Amino acid sequence: MSYVIILVVLILLTTFIIAGRSAAPWVPTKGKNIARALEAADIKPGQTVVDIGCGDGRLVFAAAKKGAKAVGYEISLTPYLIAKVRWLFSSQRKNVSIRFKNLWRVDLGHVDILYVFLLPQILGKLEKKLEKELRPSAKVVVHCWALPTWKPTFVSDVKNELRFYVYTRA
């Protein structure tokens, strides 16, 4: 029995390490910041909102409540499982999809609004992916750190809070 517990703990820790090294560790976004991000994104009903590194799915479920088709991708097992349990009990289930998949293997060609809360050293590589895959007029909302070369169309700067940068793919 103790071997099973050790194995489960090792699996969970391994997925946390992989996620942290790949893009970002799991840092849940506060409810007030989710509201700010969605306000900055200006979601319209029917749009597709994608959160790469969705953690426990908070932003995905909030976007679905605004009428979006919301998709979350996560590679850390614990937050992914939490998001899937939340999905099971959600009234937004038909508009939400939670997937266990690495962001570098996700095709972003269908996205209207992309939410990003990743480490700054990943954003340069992410820019290249976005330039290849995002369609024109797609919005990117980046929590905390700016994309290295893109110029934001809007910056949400509230005293004592982290910034949101909004970009529109030209």
Backbone as JSON, one array per atom type, in Angstrom:
{
  "sequence": "MSYVIILVVLILLTTFIIAGRSAAPWVPTKGKNIARALEAADIKPGQTVVDIGCGDGRLVFAAAKKGAKAVGYEISLTPYLIAKVRWLFSSQRKNVSIRFKNLWRVDLGHVDILYVFLLPQILGKLEKKLEKELRPSAKVVVHCWALPTWKPTFVSDVKNELRFYVYTRA",
  "N": [[0.82, -1.2, 0.0], [1.94, 1.27, 0.79], [3.77, 1.62, -1.25], [2.16, 2.22, -3.42], [1.13, 4.7, -2.69], [3.49, 6.19, -2.62], [4.2, 5.98, -5.33], [2.03, 7.36, -6.55], [2.41, 9.93, -5.46], [4.94, 10.52, -6.56], [4.29, 10.55, -9.3], [2.51, 12.74, -9.39], [4.22, 14.82, -8.5], [6.13, 14.74, -10.53], [4.63, 15.61, -12.76], [4.1, 18.24, -11.97], [6.7, 19.28, -11.99], [7.39, 18.97, -14.71], [5.49, 20.68, -15.89], [6.24, 23.13, -14.7], [8.82, 23.47, -15.74], [8.32, 23.47, -18.46], [6.6, 25.65, -19.06], [5.23, 27.11, -16.97], [4.79, 27.14, -13.4], [1.99, 25.93, -11.46], [-0.01, 28.49, -10.56], [-2.66, 29.65, -9.08], [-5.07, 31.91, -10.41], [-6.42, 34.81, -9.0], [-9.86, 35.46, -8.2], [-10.77, 38.16, -8.66], [-8.88, 38.98, -10.5], [-9.39, 37.29, -12.62], [-11.86, 38.27, -13.42], [-11.03, 40.83, -14.26], [-9.33, 40.1, -16.39], [-11.14, 38.91, -18.17], [-12.8, 41.05, -18.68], [-10.99, 42.76, -19.96], [-10.52, 41.22, -22.21], [-12.92, 41.4, -23.54], [-15.08, 39.58, -24.27], [-17.25, 38.09, -26.61], [-20.43, 36.5, -27.01], [-20.29, 33.13, -28.14], [-17.69, 33.21, -29.07], [-14.45, 31.6, -29.21], [-12.58, 30.84, -26.5], [-9.42, 30.25, -25.25], [-7.4, 28.86, -22.77], [-4.16, 28.43, -22.16], [-2.44, 26.33, -20.18], [-4.27, 26.03, -18.06], [-4.63, 25.38, -15.4], [-6.66, 24.89, -12.62], [-8.91, 25.51, -14.01], [-10.38, 27.86, -13.6], [-10.55, 30.35, -15.07], [-11.49, 29.41, -17.5], [-14.06, 28.36, -16.95], [-15.3, 30.73, -16.09], [-15.2, 32.23, -18.45], [-16.9, 30.73, -20.05], [-19.32, 31.23, -18.77], [-19.79, 33.72, -19.72], [-20.69, 33.24, -22.2], [-18.92, 32.16, -24.01], [-17.28, 29.62, -25.98], [-15.26, 27.62, -24.26], [-11.96, 26.51, -23.76], [-9.6, 24.66, -22.0], [-6.18, 23.94, -21.51], [-3.93, 21.78, -19.93], [-0.97, 20.51, -18.34], [-0.11, 19.61, -15.94], [-0.84, 17.21, -13.64], [-2.37, 17.28, -11.17], [-3.77, 19.92, -11.03], [-5.15, 19.61, -13.44], [-6.83, 17.39, -12.94], [-8.4, 18.49, -10.9], [-9.69, 20.5, -12.36], [-11.15, 18.88, -14.15], [-12.89, 17.57, -12.37], [-14.32, 19.8, -11.46], [-15.52, 20.4, -13.88], [-17.23, 18.2, -14.18], [-19.23, 18.81, -12.33], [-20.25, 21.18, -13.21], [-22.49, 23.67, -14.43], [-21.91, 24.68, -16.84], [-20.96, 22.8, -18.56], [-21.44, 22.03, -21.28], [-20.26, 24.05, -22.73], [-17.61, 24.02, -22.09], [-14.35, 22.68, -22.29], [-11.87, 20.62, -21.04], [-8.57, 19.78, -21.37], [-5.9, 17.44, -21.27], [-3.02, 18.33, -22.21], [0.0, 19.39, -23.74], [0.91, 22.76, -24.22], [2.54, 23.36, -26.4], [1.87, 21.54, -28.25], [-0.61, 22.14, -29.13], [-2.92, 23.26, -31.5], [-3.55, 26.51, -32.39], [-5.15, 27.74, -34.24], [-7.93, 28.1, -34.32], [-8.69, 29.88, -32.41], [-10.3, 32.62, -30.82], [-9.87, 34.26, -28.61], [-7.06, 34.19, -26.62], [-5.8, 33.23, -23.54], [-3.08, 33.81, -21.44], [-0.89, 32.91, -18.91], [2.04, 32.71, -18.19], [5.55, 31.99, -17.61], [7.99, 34.64, -18.01], [10.29, 33.99, -19.56], [9.38, 32.17, -21.39], [7.75, 33.48, -23.13], [8.85, 34.64, -25.48], [9.33, 32.43, -27.17], [6.7, 31.59, -27.32], [5.53, 33.73, -28.71], [6.46, 33.28, -31.35], [5.09, 30.92, -31.97], [2.47, 31.89, -31.85], [2.49, 33.76, -33.94], [2.68, 32.08, -36.13], [0.35, 30.51, -35.93], [-2.05, 31.81, -34.95], [-5.05, 33.28, -36.09], [-5.78, 36.26, -38.05], [-6.99, 39.05, -36.23], [-7.41, 37.7, -33.85], [-7.35, 37.78, -30.31], [-4.97, 38.22, -27.7], [-4.53, 37.76, -24.36], [-2.38, 38.57, -21.9], [-1.24, 37.72, -18.78], [0.45, 39.47, -16.38], [3.28, 39.57, -17.51], [4.66, 41.23, -20.35], [4.46, 40.43, -23.87], [7.47, 39.92, -25.68], [8.02, 41.35, -28.21], [5.65, 42.21, -29.41], [3.22, 44.82, -29.69], [1.09, 46.06, -27.26], [-2.49, 46.48, -27.43], [-3.96, 47.33, -25.41], [-3.47, 48.0, -21.95], [-4.08, 46.81, -18.84], [-3.8, 48.31, -15.96], [-3.82, 48.31, -12.72], [-3.55, 49.73, -9.56], [-1.42, 48.12, -7.25], [-1.92, 45.59, -8.29], [-1.38, 42.87, -10.58], [-0.46, 43.38, -13.99], [-2.42, 43.24, -17.03], [-1.94, 42.49, -20.38], [-3.19, 43.24, -23.49], [-3.37, 42.04, -26.73], [-3.86, 42.32, -30.23], [-3.95, 40.21, -32.9], [-2.42, 41.03, -35.84]],
  "CA": [[0.0, 0.0, 0.0], [2.79, 2.45, 0.84], [4.38, 1.79, -2.57], [1.16, 2.88, -4.27], [1.1, 6.11, -2.28], [4.75, 6.78, -3.1], [4.09, 6.08, -6.78], [1.09, 8.44, -6.86], [3.08, 11.18, -5.13], [5.98, 10.73, -7.58], [3.63, 10.93, -10.56], [2.01, 14.11, -9.25], [5.37, 15.71, -8.46], [6.73, 14.77, -11.87], [3.84, 16.47, -13.65], [4.35, 19.62, -11.54], [8.04, 19.65, -12.47], [7.31, 19.11, -16.17], [4.74, 21.92, -16.18], [7.05, 24.27, -14.3], [9.95, 23.62, -16.65], [7.81, 23.67, -19.82], [6.0, 26.96, -19.27], [4.96, 27.81, -15.71], [4.2, 26.35, -12.33], [0.58, 26.26, -11.22], [-0.28, 29.6, -9.66], [-4.06, 30.0, -9.35], [-5.41, 33.32, -10.6], [-7.46, 35.28, -8.09], [-11.15, 35.75, -8.83], [-10.86, 39.54, -9.16], [-8.04, 39.08, -11.69], [-10.12, 36.62, -13.7], [-12.85, 39.25, -13.89], [-10.29, 41.85, -15.01], [-8.86, 39.52, -17.65], [-12.27, 38.73, -19.07], [-13.22, 42.39, -19.08], [-9.99, 43.23, -20.93], [-10.68, 40.42, -23.43], [-14.16, 41.81, -24.2], [-15.62, 38.36, -24.88], [-18.58, 38.1, -27.22], [-21.0, 35.14, -27.01], [-19.94, 32.3, -29.29], [-16.25, 33.2, -29.36], [-13.67, 30.53, -28.62], [-11.56, 31.32, -25.56], [-8.51, 29.16, -24.88], [-6.44, 29.14, -21.7], [-3.08, 27.44, -22.2], [-1.98, 26.26, -18.8], [-5.5, 26.47, -17.4], [-4.68, 25.06, -13.97], [-7.91, 24.28, -12.17], [-9.98, 25.87, -14.94], [-11.17, 29.01, -13.15], [-10.82, 31.3, -16.15], [-12.26, 28.71, -18.54], [-15.46, 28.33, -16.52], [-15.79, 32.1, -16.08], [-15.4, 32.63, -19.85], [-18.11, 30.03, -20.52], [-20.47, 31.95, -18.21], [-20.0, 34.9, -20.56], [-21.2, 32.8, -23.49], [-17.86, 31.67, -24.88], [-16.88, 28.22, -25.99], [-14.0, 27.77, -23.54], [-11.12, 25.32, -23.77], [-8.42, 24.79, -21.16], [-5.15, 22.93, -21.67], [-3.09, 21.68, -18.73], [-0.11, 19.32, -18.34], [0.16, 19.19, -14.57], [-1.93, 16.28, -13.36], [-3.26, 17.69, -10.07], [-4.75, 20.93, -11.43], [-6.0, 19.05, -14.5], [-7.87, 16.57, -12.3], [-9.31, 19.42, -10.22], [-10.52, 21.12, -13.41], [-12.08, 17.86, -14.65], [-13.93, 17.39, -11.35], [-15.16, 21.0, -11.56], [-16.3, 20.25, -15.11], [-18.29, 17.23, -13.93], [-20.29, 19.42, -11.54], [-20.52, 22.52, -13.74], [-23.65, 23.91, -15.3], [-21.35, 25.16, -18.11], [-20.27, 21.67, -19.18], [-21.55, 21.97, -22.74], [-19.42, 25.1, -23.33], [-16.25, 23.93, -21.55], [-13.57, 21.48, -22.54], [-10.6, 20.62, -20.33], [-7.75, 18.75, -22.03], [-4.56, 17.17, -20.74], [-2.19, 18.45, -23.4], [1.06, 20.38, -23.7], [0.58, 23.92, -25.06], [3.35, 23.37, -27.62], [1.25, 20.58, -29.18], [-1.97, 22.61, -29.36], [-3.12, 24.14, -32.66], [-4.3, 27.68, -31.95], [-5.76, 28.38, -35.4], [-9.37, 28.29, -34.14], [-8.88, 30.7, -31.21], [-10.67, 34.04, -30.9], [-9.19, 34.91, -27.49], [-6.12, 33.31, -25.94], [-5.36, 33.71, -22.24], [-1.74, 33.32, -21.15], [-0.24, 33.28, -17.65], [3.24, 31.87, -18.26], [6.79, 32.65, -17.21], [8.47, 35.55, -19.05], [11.28, 33.39, -20.46], [8.66, 31.35, -22.37], [6.92, 34.32, -23.99], [9.48, 34.81, -26.79], [9.02, 31.22, -27.94], [5.26, 31.59, -27.55], [5.26, 34.7, -29.79], [6.69, 32.62, -32.64], [3.97, 30.01, -32.17], [1.28, 32.7, -32.11], [2.61, 34.35, -35.28], [2.42, 31.02, -37.1], [-0.93, 29.82, -35.81], [-3.25, 32.61, -34.69], [-5.64, 33.96, -37.24], [-5.88, 37.71, -37.87], [-8.01, 39.58, -35.31], [-7.42, 36.98, -32.58], [-6.81, 38.55, -29.18], [-4.14, 37.5, -26.72], [-4.5, 38.44, -23.06], [-1.24, 38.04, -21.17], [-1.25, 38.1, -17.38], [1.67, 39.8, -15.66], [4.44, 39.99, -18.29], [4.37, 41.58, -21.74], [5.14, 39.71, -24.94], [8.7, 40.67, -25.93], [8.09, 42.26, -29.36], [4.34, 42.69, -29.83], [2.76, 46.05, -29.04], [-0.27, 45.85, -26.74], [-3.55, 47.43, -27.79], [-4.51, 47.78, -24.13], [-2.8, 47.51, -20.75], [-4.88, 46.97, -17.63], [-2.82, 48.6, -14.91], [-4.52, 48.69, -11.5], [-2.6, 49.85, -8.46], [-1.2, 46.94, -6.4], [-2.35, 44.36, -8.97], [-0.59, 42.52, -11.75], [-0.98, 43.93, -15.25], [-2.86, 42.43, -18.16], [-1.61, 43.07, -21.68], [-4.07, 42.72, -24.53], [-2.81, 42.17, -28.06], [-4.7, 41.86, -31.31], [-3.12, 39.68, -33.99], [-2.63, 41.82, -37.08]],
  "C": [[0.86, 1.27, 0.0], [3.5, 2.7, -0.49], [3.43, 2.5, -3.53], [1.11, 4.37, -3.95], [2.35, 6.82, -2.78], [4.7, 6.97, -4.62], [3.17, 7.22, -7.2], [1.74, 9.79, -6.6], [4.17, 11.5, -6.16], [5.39, 11.16, -8.92], [3.15, 12.38, -10.49], [3.16, 15.12, -9.23], [6.04, 15.84, -9.82], [5.96, 15.67, -12.8], [3.99, 17.94, -13.26], [5.69, 20.11, -12.07], [8.03, 19.87, -13.98], [6.6, 20.4, -16.54], [5.58, 23.15, -15.85], [8.22, 24.52, -15.24], [9.5, 23.93, -18.07], [7.3, 25.09, -20.03], [5.79, 27.74, -17.99], [4.48, 26.84, -14.65], [2.74, 26.74, -12.16], [0.48, 27.33, -10.16], [-1.71, 30.04, -9.94], [-4.28, 31.51, -9.44], [-6.55, 33.68, -9.67], [-8.72, 35.63, -8.86], [-11.26, 37.16, -9.4], [-10.0, 39.72, -10.4], [-8.65, 38.34, -12.88], [-11.14, 37.58, -14.28], [-12.18, 40.35, -14.71], [-9.83, 41.34, -16.36], [-10.0, 39.38, -18.64], [-12.83, 40.06, -19.55], [-12.27, 42.94, -20.16], [-10.14, 42.5, -22.26], [-11.92, 40.82, -24.22], [-14.79, 40.64, -24.98], [-17.02, 38.59, -25.41], [-19.11, 36.67, -27.2], [-20.64, 34.4, -28.31], [-18.47, 32.28, -29.64], [-15.58, 32.01, -28.67], [-12.55, 31.14, -27.79], [-10.73, 30.12, -25.14], [-7.56, 29.66, -23.8], [-5.38, 28.05, -21.75], [-2.38, 27.46, -20.84], [-3.11, 26.66, -17.88], [-5.58, 26.16, -15.92], [-5.99, 24.37, -13.62], [-9.13, 24.74, -12.97], [-10.79, 27.1, -14.57], [-11.54, 29.96, -14.28], [-11.7, 30.66, -17.23], [-13.75, 28.7, -18.18], [-16.07, 29.73, -16.5], [-16.05, 32.61, -17.5], [-16.66, 31.97, -20.41], [-19.36, 30.71, -19.99], [-20.79, 33.2, -19.01], [-20.44, 34.53, -21.97], [-20.16, 32.27, -24.45], [-17.83, 30.15, -24.9], [-15.46, 28.25, -25.41], [-13.26, 26.44, -23.46], [-9.9, 25.6, -22.9], [-7.48, 23.63, -21.41], [-4.26, 22.95, -20.44], [-2.24, 20.42, -18.82], [0.29, 18.88, -16.94], [-1.05, 18.42, -14.07], [-2.89, 16.76, -12.27], [-4.24, 18.78, -10.48], [-5.68, 20.44, -12.54], [-7.15, 18.24, -13.89], [-8.87, 17.44, -11.55], [-10.25, 20.06, -11.24], [-11.54, 20.13, -13.96], [-13.21, 17.59, -13.65], [-14.87, 18.59, -11.36], [-16.06, 20.91, -12.78], [-17.48, 19.31, -14.89], [-19.5, 17.85, -13.21], [-20.72, 20.79, -12.04], [-21.8, 22.57, -14.57], [-23.19, 24.38, -16.68], [-20.71, 24.05, -18.93], [-20.32, 21.66, -20.7], [-20.67, 23.0, -23.44], [-17.97, 25.04, -22.89], [-15.62, 22.6, -21.93], [-12.24, 21.63, -21.81], [-9.78, 19.46, -20.91], [-6.37, 18.65, -21.39], [-3.62, 17.16, -21.93], [-1.19, 19.58, -23.22], [0.74, 21.52, -24.67], [1.36, 23.94, -26.36], [2.8, 22.39, -28.66], [-0.19, 20.94, -29.51], [-1.99, 23.51, -30.6], [-4.02, 25.28, -32.24], [-5.01, 28.4, -33.09], [-7.23, 28.71, -35.26], [-9.71, 29.31, -33.04], [-9.3, 32.12, -31.56], [-9.93, 34.84, -29.82], [-8.33, 33.87, -26.79], [-5.69, 33.96, -24.64], [-4.05, 33.02, -21.89], [-1.29, 33.84, -19.79], [0.95, 32.34, -17.51], [4.45, 32.68, -17.82], [7.33, 33.52, -18.34], [9.47, 34.93, -20.01], [10.65, 32.5, -21.52], [8.0, 32.22, -23.43], [7.53, 34.57, -25.37], [9.19, 33.63, -27.71], [7.53, 31.17, -28.27], [4.89, 32.57, -28.67], [5.4, 34.06, -31.16], [5.55, 31.66, -32.98], [2.7, 30.8, -32.53], [1.31, 33.3, -33.51], [2.32, 33.33, -36.37], [0.97, 30.56, -37.11], [-2.16, 30.69, -35.64], [-3.76, 33.26, -35.96], [-5.68, 35.46, -36.98], [-7.1, 38.05, -37.02], [-8.14, 38.79, -34.02], [-6.79, 37.86, -31.51], [-6.0, 37.62, -28.29], [-4.13, 38.36, -25.46], [-3.41, 37.77, -22.24], [-1.24, 38.62, -19.76], [0.18, 38.32, -16.9], [2.82, 40.33, -16.52], [4.05, 40.23, -19.74], [5.06, 40.62, -22.7], [6.35, 40.56, -25.36], [8.66, 41.68, -27.08], [6.73, 42.8, -29.81], [3.99, 43.96, -29.06], [1.33, 45.84, -28.55], [-1.24, 46.91, -27.25], [-4.19, 48.01, -26.53], [-3.69, 47.19, -23.0], [-3.7, 47.83, -19.57], [-3.91, 47.11, -16.46], [-3.56, 49.16, -13.7], [-3.52, 48.69, -10.36], [-2.6, 48.59, -7.58], [-1.73, 45.64, -7.0], [-1.42, 44.1, -10.15], [-1.25, 43.07, -13.01], [-1.52, 42.83, -16.15], [-2.52, 43.18, -19.42], [-2.53, 42.42, -22.7], [-3.45, 43.05, -25.89], [-3.85, 41.69, -29.07], [-3.79, 41.45, -32.46], [-3.44, 40.44, -35.27], [-2.58, 40.93, -38.3]]
}
